[in-house]
Structures are given as C-alpha cells and as structure tokens.
Amino acid sequence: MTRDRLRQWAALDTTSGVLLLIAAAIAVVWANSPWRESYSSLLHTEIGPEALNLHLSLAHWASDGLLAIFFFVVGVELKHEFVAGSLRDVKLAGVPIAAAVGGMVTPALCYVVVVAAGDPEGLRGWAIPTATDIAFALAVLAIFGRGLPLPLRTFLLTLAVVDDLLGIVVIATFYTDEIDFVMLGGAIAVVAVFAVLVRRSWQLWPLLIPVGLVAWGLMHASGVHATVAGVLLGFAVPAVAIRGEKIPRTERLDEAVRPYSAAIALPVFAFAAAGVTVIGGEGSIVQPVSIGIVLGLVAGKLVGVLGSTWLMTRFTPLRLPDAIGIRDLLPIGMLTGVGFTVALLIAELSFEGGSDDHAAAAKAAILAGSLVSAVLAAVLLRWDAHQARDADMNRDNIPDVNRDVIGG
C-alpha cells in the first residue's frame, strides 16, 4: 500500500471507528487479565522534561497531548463548517444545532436525577453522557446506513460538531480548577502568532508545528485543559481559499492531520482510557453513576435529539434538510448515544483525584452505553433503509430533489 493510499485509508470513517474499537477491546481485555498490573504500570510510567513541568504519565500524555491533535481536527472542521459549510446558513443548521443542544441537556438531566438521590458525590460527572463520538458515530452510519439519504450524514456531522463545540466549552468552563492567567495570555498570544503564520506563504508551514507545540505547552501550564489549545489553533486556520490556492487551508490541514488523529491519537487515547477492571475489581461498577450514564447515553440522547427536532419543526419555520424525515432521526438519535472518546475524557476530568470506584464505574458505563447505542442504531439504520420513502420526507411542501445516498 502506497503512502497516499495509507493516508486515505486512515482517514476513512470506518477505519477510525474500527481502530478505536480494537484499541478499546485490547485495553479492556488486558485490564481484566492476570497481567492487569502491567497495564496499570505502563500507563503510570512518567516521561518528559521536569524543568517544563511536563514530566507526565503516559496516560496523561494520551489525554492531554495526543487528544489535542484530535481537537485540532475538530477545530479545523468547526471553522470550515461555520465559514463555508453546513453551519453557515442558520436555516439549514438550525434544526441540527437545536438537536445537539437537546441531546446534551436531556442526558445531563437524566444523570442528575439518578445520581442526586443515590450518590450526590457523583454529581461531578453530570457532563459525561452529554458527549457524542464523531468518529464512532460516522463509522456506524457509513457501515449500516448504506442506501439512506446522504444529507443524513451531513445532519449527523453538524449535530456532532456542535456537540463537540459545546463539550469543549463545558471542559474549559467546568473542569478547570485554577487558571494561571499569565500562561493563558501567553498561550493566546502564541495562537495569534500561529494565526498569522498559517495565512502566510505555505513555505512557512514547518514553523506551524513548533508554534503549535508552544501554544499547547502554555495552555497546559495555565491550568486550562490542554486540548483547548488544539481547538483554538484549528479555529485560526483560514476557511476560504487564499493566495491563489484552489482549496481552503482548513481542508488542506484537515487532510494532512486527520490520518494521524484517526489512526494514532484516538486509538492510543482509547487504549489508555478504556481499560477499566471489571473482573476482580475491588468496587462495584453498578452504582448510581453508571446507571445515570447508561440511561443518559441510551435514552437521554434519543429523547433530547428527537424532542428538540420535533419542537423546532412543529413550532418554527425551520425544517429538516431535503430528503430527511423524522423517522430517519430515530437511528441518528441512537448514534448520538455513542459517547466514547470525549465521554471518557470528561470522566477522567470529573473524577480525577477522587473515587477510583466512580471513575471505574463511569468508564464501564460509557463502554456499555456506547455499545448498546451503536448496536441499536445499526439495527434501526438497516430497518430505515428498507422502508419506503415519500416524495417529501421533510414535509416542506416541496418535492425532495436530493437523491444522493450513503455508499452510493
């Protein structure tokens, strides 16, 4: 396989999802094997320069370091969608944006209702079931959604991108204890330098990597979660073609970085975060925290997405995109319950330095809830693909003209 084909393969939705699944499975098996201590010892191995306060464990490097690459891709994608993509037109983006908000609020409420009565200390994890894993959700849609309208993928992508944006705001707002404003100001200043460089001649691109690393290091030192630096750097990339180029630099950098994010950063983070010990563990994983997370992911996400969509299309002029009906959003609502990557990150931040029982229960619940949501979504996608379709699925009194399908 040539280098270009390898990069294209690594950037596919299906490839990313499969690699995530394999990495998580290896972690779970290893963490529940007789060699579980070696797994824990590996993740707690510390490397990095102490002089820069970067002598961190491998688990920490995975969540703060490698995951910043993923959030850079998210930032680039967000910038492109806001400037030139599906989020540019409020009329088209209104419904999936509302669905994303409903799909975050309802799971959080489900979690709070369950946990408040049985384990108030576990309320710190209220944001865990609000996250949607873009890579996994798109992978399931690509595999099982063949034959369904292509705008369904755009709807899910828009919803998931907004979900990630809100998740980033939650991480930056609620999971930052102390802020060193000098370091934070330095990080923002370096991001500004990155913004200038990324608009200059493409021959200067090698400078982007060290400047980005400095911005990440300063953000880490500020106390704000270092992945936020990745998002800000992504937002700094121009989303319109400049200097006579044919494609925007958001697309160019997305193509350059996404294979590394999908094939390295996300699977390594999944390996480091998903290894919860269920067999032979000291505490019980069945507790209010785990019940609240599963309920939020499996039921809360579905109710939030469908409920918000129904309200928007019933009481406002906004409508679903061409060729999509409310029926199609049943599997999409289930897909948003695949939390995984960002949910695991929020679980680590929620119970960092706290109860190991809470952390283990939360991670086990994320894996279980995401698996249930993915399986149910796959079944519903195949069911939906075999149903007859109307000429006006989105009920806007205009016959559907978009006939493109997933996998077509």
C-alpha positions as a LaTeX table, in Angstrom:
\begin{tabular}{lrrr}
\hline
Residue & $x$ (\AA) & $y$ (\AA) & $z$ (\AA) \\
\hline
Met1 & 0.00 & 0.00 & 0.00 \\
Thr2 & 1.43 & 3.37 & $-1.06$ \\
Arg3 & 1.80 & 6.24 & 1.41 \\
Asp4 & $-1.08$ & 8.22 & $-0.16$ \\
Arg5 & $-3.40$ & 5.22 & $-0.08$ \\
Leu6 & $-2.44$ & 4.52 & 3.52 \\
Arg7 & $-3.31$ & 8.09 & 4.48 \\
Gln8 & $-6.64$ & 7.88 & 2.64 \\
Trp9 & $-7.40$ & 4.57 & 4.35 \\
Ala10 & $-6.56$ & 6.00 & 7.78 \\
Ala11 & $-8.86$ & 9.00 & 7.24 \\
Leu12 & $-11.94$ & 6.91 & 6.43 \\
Asp13 & $-14.85$ & 6.98 & 8.89 \\
Thr14 & $-14.93$ & 3.19 & 9.02 \\
Thr15 & $-11.19$ & 2.88 & 9.63 \\
Ser16 & $-11.26$ & 5.31 & 12.54 \\
Gly17 & $-14.18$ & 3.51 & 14.18 \\
Val18 & $-12.65$ & 0.06 & 13.79 \\
Leu19 & $-9.27$ & 1.18 & 15.18 \\
Leu20 & $-11.00$ & 2.79 & 18.16 \\
Leu21 & $-12.93$ & $-0.41$ & 18.81 \\
Ile22 & $-9.81$ & $-2.59$ & 18.57 \\
Ala23 & $-7.81$ & $-0.33$ & 20.89 \\
Ala24 & $-10.61$ & $-0.25$ & 23.47 \\
Ala25 & $-11.06$ & $-4.03$ & 23.29 \\
Ile26 & $-7.34$ & $-4.63$ & 23.85 \\
Ala27 & $-7.40$ & $-2.29$ & 26.86 \\
Val28 & $-10.45$ & $-3.97$ & 28.42 \\
Val29 & $-9.05$ & $-7.48$ & 27.90 \\
Trp30 & $-5.64$ & $-6.51$ & 29.28 \\
Ala31 & $-7.13$ & $-4.69$ & 32.28 \\
Asn32 & $-9.17$ & $-7.79$ & 33.18 \\
Ser33 & $-6.41$ & $-10.34$ & 32.59 \\
Pro34 & $-3.91$ & $-11.79$ & 35.08 \\
Trp35 & $-1.46$ & $-9.18$ & 33.72 \\
Arg36 & $-3.63$ & $-6.20$ & 34.66 \\
Glu37 & $-0.89$ & $-4.77$ & 36.88 \\
Ser38 & 1.41 & $-4.42$ & 33.87 \\
Tyr39 & $-1.31$ & $-2.41$ & 32.08 \\
Ser40 & $-1.64$ & $-0.05$ & 35.04 \\
Ser41 & 2.13 & 0.19 & 35.43 \\
Leu42 & 2.53 & 1.06 & 31.74 \\
Leu43 & 0.00 & 3.89 & 31.92 \\
His44 & 1.59 & 5.31 & 35.08 \\
Thr45 & 5.09 & 5.38 & 33.56 \\
Glu46 & 6.25 & 9.00 & 33.59 \\
Ile47 & 8.29 & 10.65 & 30.87 \\
Gly48 & 9.01 & 14.20 & 29.78 \\
Pro49 & 11.12 & 17.18 & 30.91 \\
Glu50 & 10.61 & 18.08 & 34.58 \\
Ala51 & 12.01 & 21.58 & 34.01 \\
Leu52 & 8.96 & 22.39 & 31.86 \\
Asn53 & 6.52 & 20.70 & 34.25 \\
Leu54 & 5.89 & 18.11 & 31.55 \\
His55 & 7.09 & 15.01 & 33.38 \\
Leu56 & 3.76 & 13.28 & 32.87 \\
Ser57 & 2.40 & 9.75 & 32.90 \\
Leu58 & 1.74 & 8.04 & 29.58 \\
Ala59 & $-1.99$ & 8.18 & 30.36 \\
His60 & $-1.69$ & 11.93 & 30.88 \\
Trp61 & 0.22 & 12.35 & 27.63 \\
Ala62 & $-2.55$ & 10.46 & 25.84 \\
Ser63 & $-5.39$ & 12.59 & 27.23 \\
Asp64 & $-3.65$ & 15.99 & 27.21 \\
Gly65 & $-1.17$ & 15.51 & 24.38 \\
Leu66 & $-2.37$ & 13.15 & 21.68 \\
Leu67 & $-6.00$ & 14.11 & 22.14 \\
Ala68 & $-5.06$ & 17.72 & 21.35 \\
Ile69 & $-4.40$ & 16.51 & 17.79 \\
Phe70 & $-7.97$ & 15.24 & 17.58 \\
Phe71 & $-9.30$ & 18.53 & 18.93 \\
Phe72 & $-7.22$ & 20.43 & 16.38 \\
Val73 & $-9.02$ & 18.49 & 13.64 \\
Val74 & $-12.32$ & 19.28 & 15.38 \\
Gly75 & $-11.37$ & 22.97 & 15.47 \\
Val76 & $-10.46$ & 22.99 & 11.79 \\
Glu77 & $-13.71$ & 21.21 & 10.94 \\
Leu78 & $-15.74$ & 23.64 & 13.03 \\
Lys79 & $-14.08$ & 26.63 & 11.38 \\
His80 & $-14.81$ & 25.25 & 7.93 \\
Glu81 & $-18.43$ & 24.43 & 8.77 \\
Phe82 & $-19.07$ & 27.90 & 10.24 \\
Val83 & $-17.49$ & 29.76 & 7.31 \\
Ala84 & $-18.19$ & 27.61 & 4.26 \\
Gly85 & $-20.13$ & 24.54 & 5.37 \\
Ser86 & $-23.43$ & 23.42 & 6.85 \\
Leu87 & $-23.31$ & 25.81 & 9.84 \\
Arg88 & $-23.06$ & 28.88 & 7.60 \\
Asp89 & $-26.80$ & 29.00 & 6.86 \\
Val90 & $-28.86$ & 29.22 & 10.06 \\
Lys91 & $-31.94$ & 27.97 & 8.22 \\
Leu92 & $-30.15$ & 24.72 & 7.36 \\
Ala93 & $-28.19$ & 24.43 & 10.59 \\
Gly94 & $-30.96$ & 25.45 & 12.98 \\
Val95 & $-32.52$ & 22.02 & 13.44 \\
Pro96 & $-29.29$ & 20.01 & 13.97 \\
Ile97 & $-28.00$ & 22.75 & 16.32 \\
Ala98 & $-31.19$ & 22.50 & 18.37 \\
Ala99 & $-30.92$ & 18.71 & 18.28 \\
Ala100 & $-27.36$ & 18.94 & 19.60 \\
Val101 & $-28.43$ & 21.19 & 22.48 \\
Gly102 & $-31.35$ & 18.91 & 23.36 \\
Gly103 & $-29.06$ & 15.91 & 23.04 \\
Met104 & $-26.78$ & 17.39 & 25.70 \\
Val105 & $-29.31$ & 18.83 & 28.16 \\
Thr106 & $-31.56$ & 15.76 & 28.41 \\
Pro107 & $-28.79$ & 13.21 & 29.18 \\
Ala108 & $-27.36$ & 15.56 & 31.82 \\
Leu109 & $-30.79$ & 15.80 & 33.44 \\
Cys110 & $-31.18$ & 12.01 & 33.36 \\
Tyr111 & $-27.82$ & 11.65 & 35.08 \\
Val112 & $-28.58$ & 14.27 & 37.73 \\
Val113 & $-31.99$ & 12.76 & 38.56 \\
Val114 & $-30.49$ & 9.29 & 39.06 \\
Val115 & $-27.30$ & 10.31 & 40.86 \\
Ala116 & $-28.61$ & 13.14 & 43.08 \\
Ala117 & $-30.75$ & 10.79 & 45.14 \\
Gly118 & $-28.33$ & 7.89 & 45.43 \\
Asp119 & $-24.82$ & 9.35 & 45.32 \\
Pro120 & $-24.57$ & 13.18 & 45.48 \\
Glu121 & $-20.76$ & 12.99 & 45.37 \\
Gly122 & $-21.02$ & 11.55 & 41.88 \\
Leu123 & $-22.75$ & 14.67 & 40.54 \\
Arg124 & $-19.36$ & 15.90 & 39.34 \\
Gly125 & $-19.82$ & 13.61 & 36.36 \\
Trp126 & $-23.01$ & 15.27 & 35.10 \\
Ala127 & $-21.43$ & 16.13 & 31.72 \\
Ile128 & $-20.21$ & 12.59 & 30.94 \\
Pro129 & $-23.30$ & 11.38 & 28.99 \\
Thr130 & $-23.59$ & 14.64 & 27.02 \\
Ala131 & $-20.77$ & 13.82 & 24.57 \\
Thr132 & $-21.04$ & 12.23 & 21.12 \\
Asp133 & $-18.09$ & 10.48 & 19.49 \\
Ile134 & $-17.88$ & 11.76 & 15.90 \\
Ala135 & $-15.53$ & 9.02 & 14.69 \\
Phe136 & $-17.54$ & 6.10 & 16.05 \\
Ala137 & $-20.94$ & 7.54 & 15.07 \\
Leu138 & $-19.89$ & 8.26 & 11.48 \\
Ala139 & $-18.29$ & 4.81 & 11.22 \\
Val140 & $-21.53$ & 3.06 & 12.22 \\
Leu141 & $-23.51$ & 5.25 & 9.81 \\
Ala142 & $-21.08$ & 4.50 & 6.96 \\
Ile143 & $-21.31$ & 0.74 & 7.51 \\
Phe144 & $-25.02$ & 0.29 & 8.26 \\
Gly145 & $-26.57$ & 3.37 & 6.67 \\
Arg146 & $-25.95$ & 2.40 & 3.05 \\
Gly147 & $-28.85$ & 3.43 & 0.83 \\
Leu148 & $-30.09$ & 6.16 & 3.18 \\
Pro149 & $-30.08$ & 9.83 & 2.05 \\
Leu150 & $-26.62$ & 11.40 & 2.08 \\
Pro151 & $-27.94$ & 14.55 & 3.84 \\
Leu152 & $-28.41$ & 12.29 & 6.88 \\
Arg153 & $-24.63$ & 12.13 & 7.23 \\
Thr154 & $-24.42$ & 15.93 & 7.00 \\
Phe155 & $-27.11$ & 16.22 & 9.67 \\
Leu156 & $-25.23$ & 13.85 & 11.99 \\
Leu157 & $-21.91$ & 15.58 & 11.31 \\
Thr158 & $-23.40$ & 19.02 & 12.03 \\
Leu159 & $-25.03$ & 17.74 & 15.21 \\
Ala160 & $-21.85$ & 16.03 & 16.38 \\
Val161 & $-19.65$ & 19.03 & 15.56 \\
Val162 & $-21.91$ & 21.36 & 17.58 \\
Asp163 & $-21.99$ & 18.74 & 20.33 \\
Asp164 & $-18.18$ & 18.74 & 20.38 \\
Leu165 & $-18.08$ & 22.53 & 20.45 \\
Leu166 & $-20.41$ & 22.61 & 23.45 \\
Gly167 & $-18.38$ & 19.82 & 25.04 \\
Ile168 & $-15.23$ & 21.90 & 24.67 \\
Val169 & $-16.99$ & 24.84 & 26.35 \\
Val170 & $-18.04$ & 22.53 & 29.20 \\
Ile171 & $-14.48$ & 21.22 & 29.64 \\
Ala172 & $-12.99$ & 24.72 & 29.63 \\
Thr173 & $-15.67$ & 26.14 & 31.96 \\
Phe174 & $-16.48$ & 23.43 & 34.48 \\
Tyr175 & $-13.33$ & 21.31 & 34.60 \\
Thr176 & $-10.74$ & 23.99 & 35.19 \\
Asp177 & $-9.93$ & 24.49 & 38.87 \\
Glu178 & $-7.24$ & 27.17 & 38.85 \\
Ile179 & $-6.07$ & 29.38 & 36.00 \\
Asp180 & $-2.66$ & 30.95 & 35.60 \\
Phe181 & $-3.69$ & 33.99 & 33.57 \\
Val182 & $-0.11$ & 34.83 & 32.61 \\
Met183 & 0.35 & 31.42 & 31.00 \\
Leu184 & $-3.14$ & 31.61 & 29.48 \\
Gly185 & $-2.35$ & 35.01 & 27.99 \\
Gly186 & 0.91 & 33.61 & 26.61 \\
Ala187 & $-0.95$ & 30.69 & 25.04 \\
Ile188 & $-3.46$ & 33.01 & 23.37 \\
Ala189 & $-0.61$ & 35.23 & 22.12 \\
Val190 & 1.13 & 32.23 & 20.56 \\
Val191 & $-2.16$ & 31.13 & 18.96 \\
Ala192 & $-2.29$ & 34.63 & 17.43 \\
Val193 & 1.22 & 34.10 & 16.03 \\
Phe194 & 0.03 & 30.76 & 14.62 \\
Ala195 & $-2.94$ & 32.56 & 13.01 \\
Val196 & $-0.56$ & 34.96 & 11.27 \\
Leu197 & 1.81 & 32.22 & 10.09 \\
Val198 & $-0.97$ & 29.97 & 8.78 \\
Arg199 & $-2.05$ & 32.80 & 6.47 \\
Arg200 & 1.42 & 33.40 & 5.11 \\
Ser201 & 3.22 & 31.58 & 2.31 \\
Trp202 & 2.78 & 27.80 & 2.51 \\
Gln203 & 6.58 & 27.50 & 2.51 \\
Leu204 & 6.48 & 28.56 & 6.19 \\
Trp205 & 4.32 & 25.57 & 7.19 \\
Pro206 & 7.18 & 23.80 & 9.08 \\
Leu207 & 7.01 & 26.64 & 11.62 \\
Leu208 & 3.39 & 25.80 & 12.45 \\
Ile209 & 4.32 & 22.64 & 14.36 \\
Pro210 & 6.75 & 24.18 & 16.92 \\
Val211 & 4.50 & 27.23 & 17.36 \\
Gly212 & 1.54 & 24.92 & 17.96 \\
Leu213 & 3.53 & 22.91 & 20.50 \\
Val214 & 4.44 & 26.09 & 22.40 \\
Ala215 & 0.76 & 27.14 & 22.47 \\
Trp216 & $-0.16$ & 23.67 & 23.77 \\
Gly217 & 2.56 & 23.78 & 26.46 \\
Leu218 & 1.48 & 27.21 & 27.71 \\
Met219 & $-2.18$ & 26.17 & 27.75 \\
His220 & $-1.25$ & 23.09 & 29.77 \\
Ala221 & 0.71 & 25.22 & 32.22 \\
Ser222 & $-2.23$ & 27.66 & 32.57 \\
Gly223 & $-4.48$ & 25.06 & 34.15 \\
Val224 & $-6.99$ & 25.08 & 31.28 \\
His225 & $-7.21$ & 21.64 & 29.71 \\
Ala226 & $-4.53$ & 21.50 & 27.03 \\
Thr227 & $-6.89$ & 20.14 & 24.36 \\
Val228 & $-8.49$ & 23.61 & 24.23 \\
Ala229 & $-5.27$ & 24.79 & 22.57 \\
Gly230 & $-5.92$ & 22.34 & 19.75 \\
Val231 & $-9.37$ & 23.81 & 19.15 \\
Leu232 & $-8.09$ & 27.41 & 19.16 \\
Leu233 & $-5.31$ & 26.54 & 16.73 \\
Gly234 & $-7.85$ & 24.86 & 14.46 \\
Phe235 & $-10.08$ & 27.94 & 14.56 \\
Ala236 & $-7.11$ & 30.07 & 13.48 \\
Val237 & $-6.84$ & 28.32 & 10.10 \\
Pro238 & $-8.45$ & 30.28 & 7.21 \\
Ala239 & $-11.54$ & 28.57 & 5.78 \\
Val240 & $-11.53$ & 30.36 & 2.43 \\
Ala241 & $-9.00$ & 29.95 & $-0.37$ \\
Ile242 & $-6.18$ & 32.50 & $-0.15$ \\
Arg243 & $-3.03$ & 33.36 & $-2.10$ \\
Gly244 & $-4.45$ & 31.95 & $-5.32$ \\
Glu245 & $-4.89$ & 28.48 & $-3.86$ \\
Lys246 & $-7.73$ & 26.26 & $-5.12$ \\
Ile247 & $-8.87$ & 24.89 & $-1.76$ \\
Pro248 & $-9.11$ & 26.46 & 1.72 \\
Arg249 & $-6.32$ & 25.73 & 4.14 \\
Thr250 & $-8.86$ & 24.19 & 6.53 \\
Glu251 & $-9.35$ & 21.40 & 4.01 \\
Arg252 & $-5.62$ & 21.11 & 3.34 \\
Leu253 & $-4.69$ & 20.83 & 7.02 \\
Asp254 & $-7.64$ & 18.54 & 7.71 \\
Glu255 & $-6.37$ & 16.15 & 5.04 \\
Ala256 & $-2.84$ & 16.38 & 6.43 \\
Val257 & $-3.62$ & 15.85 & 10.12 \\
Arg258 & $-6.78$ & 13.71 & 10.16 \\
Pro259 & $-4.98$ & 10.40 & 9.33 \\
Tyr260 & $-2.71$ & 10.85 & 12.38 \\
Ser261 & $-5.66$ & 11.79 & 14.56 \\
Ala262 & $-7.76$ & 8.83 & 13.41 \\
Ala263 & $-5.06$ & 6.16 & 13.24 \\
Ile264 & $-2.80$ & 7.17 & 16.14 \\
Ala265 & $-4.12$ & 9.81 & 18.55 \\
Leu266 & $-7.65$ & 8.47 & 19.07 \\
Pro267 & $-6.79$ & 4.74 & 19.28 \\
Val268 & $-3.92$ & 5.39 & 21.72 \\
Phe269 & $-6.19$ & 7.53 & 23.90 \\
Ala270 & $-8.89$ & 4.83 & 23.75 \\
Phe271 & $-6.31$ & 2.24 & 24.81 \\
Ala272 & $-5.22$ & 4.41 & 27.74 \\
Ala273 & $-8.71$ & 5.40 & 28.89 \\
Ala274 & $-10.91$ & 2.35 & 28.26 \\
Gly275 & $-9.04$ & $-0.19$ & 30.39 \\
Val276 & $-11.47$ & $-0.49$ & 33.28 \\
Thr277 & $-11.12$ & $-3.56$ & 35.52 \\
Val278 & $-14.47$ & $-5.34$ & 35.84 \\
Ile279 & $-13.32$ & $-8.86$ & 36.74 \\
Gly280 & $-11.65$ & $-8.96$ & 40.12 \\
Gly281 & $-12.07$ & $-5.24$ & 40.74 \\
Glu282 & $-12.43$ & $-4.01$ & 44.31 \\
Gly283 & $-15.52$ & $-1.83$ & 43.85 \\
Ser284 & $-18.87$ & $-2.38$ & 42.16 \\
Ile285 & $-19.41$ & $-0.86$ & 38.75 \\
Val286 & $-23.19$ & $-0.96$ & 39.24 \\
Gln287 & $-23.91$ & 2.27 & 41.10 \\
Pro288 & $-25.90$ & 5.47 & 40.52 \\
Val289 & $-23.07$ & 6.96 & 38.45 \\
Ser290 & $-23.01$ & 4.06 & 35.98 \\
Ile291 & $-26.81$ & 3.81 & 35.83 \\
Gly292 & $-27.10$ & 7.54 & 35.17 \\
Ile293 & $-24.53$ & 7.40 & 32.36 \\
Val294 & $-26.13$ & 4.42 & 30.58 \\
Leu295 & $-29.58$ & 5.96 & 30.91 \\
Gly296 & $-28.30$ & 9.29 & 29.62 \\
Leu297 & $-26.50$ & 7.80 & 26.61 \\
Val298 & $-29.12$ & 5.26 & 25.55 \\
Ala299 & $-32.38$ & 7.08 & 26.40 \\
Gly300 & $-31.49$ & 10.70 & 27.19 \\
Lys301 & $-29.68$ & 11.33 & 23.91 \\
Leu302 & $-32.51$ & 9.83 & 21.84 \\
Val303 & $-35.24$ & 11.77 & 23.65 \\
Gly304 & $-33.24$ & 15.00 & 23.51 \\
Val305 & $-32.49$ & 14.79 & 19.78 \\
Leu306 & $-35.98$ & 13.70 & 18.70 \\
Gly307 & $-37.74$ & 16.05 & 21.12 \\
Ser308 & $-35.76$ & 19.11 & 20.08 \\
Thr309 & $-36.20$ & 18.28 & 16.39 \\
Trp310 & $-39.96$ & 17.85 & 16.78 \\
Leu311 & $-40.29$ & 21.15 & 18.63 \\
Met312 & $-38.26$ & 23.05 & 16.05 \\
Thr313 & $-40.10$ & 21.63 & 13.03 \\
Arg314 & $-43.51$ & 21.90 & 14.72 \\
Phe315 & $-43.37$ & 25.42 & 16.13 \\
Thr316 & $-40.83$ & 27.27 & 13.96 \\
Pro317 & $-40.40$ & 27.77 & 10.20 \\
Leu318 & $-37.27$ & 25.59 & 10.28 \\
Arg319 & $-37.42$ & 22.21 & 8.56 \\
Leu320 & $-35.22$ & 19.15 & 8.21 \\
Pro321 & $-32.85$ & 19.04 & 5.22 \\
Asp322 & $-34.12$ & 17.76 & 1.90 \\
Ala323 & $-34.93$ & 14.01 & 1.76 \\
Ile324 & $-34.80$ & 13.52 & 5.56 \\
Gly325 & $-37.83$ & 12.72 & 7.72 \\
Ile326 & $-38.38$ & 12.43 & 11.46 \\
Arg327 & $-38.27$ & 8.65 & 11.02 \\
Asp328 & $-34.64$ & 8.88 & 9.86 \\
Leu329 & $-33.67$ & 10.60 & 13.10 \\
Leu330 & $-34.55$ & 7.58 & 15.23 \\
Pro331 & $-31.25$ & 5.81 & 14.36 \\
Ile332 & $-29.42$ & 9.17 & 14.37 \\
Gly333 & $-30.65$ & 9.82 & 17.90 \\
Met334 & $-29.33$ & 6.42 & 18.94 \\
Leu335 & $-25.99$ & 7.13 & 17.25 \\
Thr336 & $-25.51$ & 10.26 & 19.35 \\
Gly337 & $-25.51$ & 7.95 & 22.37 \\
Val338 & $-22.12$ & 6.62 & 21.27 \\
Gly339 & $-20.11$ & 8.77 & 23.70 \\
Phe340 & $-16.74$ & 7.07 & 23.98 \\
Thr341 & $-13.76$ & 9.40 & 23.31 \\
Val342 & $-14.94$ & 12.75 & 24.71 \\
Ala343 & $-17.07$ & 11.00 & 27.34 \\
Leu344 & $-14.01$ & 9.07 & 28.59 \\
Leu345 & $-12.06$ & 12.34 & 28.74 \\
Ile346 & $-14.79$ & 14.05 & 30.77 \\
Ala347 & $-14.99$ & 11.00 & 33.07 \\
Glu348 & $-11.26$ & 11.31 & 33.78 \\
Leu349 & $-11.62$ & 15.03 & 34.46 \\
Ser350 & $-14.73$ & 14.53 & 36.62 \\
Phe351 & $-13.20$ & 12.02 & 38.99 \\
Glu352 & $-9.53$ & 12.96 & 38.76 \\
Gly353 & $-8.03$ & 12.57 & 42.22 \\
Gly354 & $-11.37$ & 11.36 & 43.52 \\
Ser355 & $-13.01$ & 7.98 & 43.96 \\
Asp356 & $-11.47$ & 5.23 & 41.87 \\
Asp357 & $-14.82$ & 3.42 & 42.16 \\
His358 & $-16.58$ & 6.34 & 40.50 \\
Ala359 & $-14.01$ & 6.51 & 37.69 \\
Ala360 & $-14.16$ & 2.76 & 37.00 \\
Ala361 & $-17.97$ & 2.72 & 37.10 \\
Ala362 & $-18.14$ & 5.73 & 34.77 \\
Lys363 & $-15.78$ & 4.21 & 32.19 \\
Ala364 & $-17.56$ & 0.85 & 32.27 \\
Ala365 & $-20.89$ & 2.62 & 31.80 \\
Ile366 & $-19.55$ & 4.64 & 28.86 \\
Leu367 & $-18.38$ & 1.46 & 27.14 \\
Ala368 & $-21.68$ & $-0.32$ & 27.84 \\
Gly369 & $-23.91$ & 2.60 & 26.92 \\
Ser370 & $-21.96$ & 3.34 & 23.74 \\
Leu371 & $-22.06$ & $-0.32$ & 22.69 \\
Val372 & $-25.83$ & $-0.59$ & 23.28 \\
Ser373 & $-26.45$ & 2.66 & 21.40 \\
Ala374 & $-24.27$ & 1.56 & 18.47 \\
Val375 & $-25.97$ & $-1.85$ & 18.17 \\
Leu376 & $-29.48$ & $-0.38$ & 18.37 \\
Ala377 & $-28.52$ & 2.32 & 15.87 \\
Ala378 & $-27.16$ & $-0.29$ & 13.43 \\
Val379 & $-30.42$ & $-2.27$ & 13.60 \\
Leu380 & $-32.53$ & 0.87 & 13.14 \\
Leu381 & $-30.40$ & 2.06 & 10.22 \\
Arg382 & $-30.97$ & $-1.18$ & 8.33 \\
Trp383 & $-34.69$ & $-1.05$ & 9.17 \\
Asp384 & $-34.92$ & 2.55 & 7.93 \\
Ala385 & $-33.04$ & 1.73 & 4.73 \\
His386 & $-35.66$ & $-0.90$ & 3.83 \\
Gln387 & $-38.68$ & 1.37 & 4.38 \\
Ala388 & $-40.49$ & 3.09 & 1.50 \\
Arg389 & $-39.71$ & 6.80 & 1.19 \\
Asp390 & $-42.16$ & 9.62 & 0.42 \\
Ala391 & $-41.61$ & 12.27 & $-2.21$ \\
Asp392 & $-41.50$ & 14.94 & 0.53 \\
Met393 & $-39.80$ & 13.38 & 3.55 \\
Asn394 & $-39.08$ & 16.66 & 5.34 \\
Arg395 & $-42.66$ & 17.92 & 4.92 \\
Asp396 & $-41.74$ & 21.33 & 3.49 \\
Asn397 & $-44.33$ & 21.00 & 0.70 \\
Ile398 & $-41.52$ & 20.87 & $-1.86$ \\
Pro399 & $-40.71$ & 17.54 & $-3.53$ \\
Asp400 & $-37.30$ & 16.21 & $-2.48$ \\
Val401 & $-34.64$ & 16.60 & $-5.16$ \\
Asn402 & $-31.56$ & 15.29 & $-3.33$ \\
Arg403 & $-31.28$ & 11.65 & $-4.36$ \\
Asp404 & $-27.70$ & 11.01 & $-3.27$ \\
Val405 & $-27.37$ & 8.12 & $-0.86$ \\
Ile406 & $-24.76$ & 6.90 & 1.61 \\
Gly407 & $-22.44$ & 4.43 & $-0.06$ \\
Gly408 & $-23.86$ & 5.34 & $-3.46$ \\
\hline
\end{tabular}
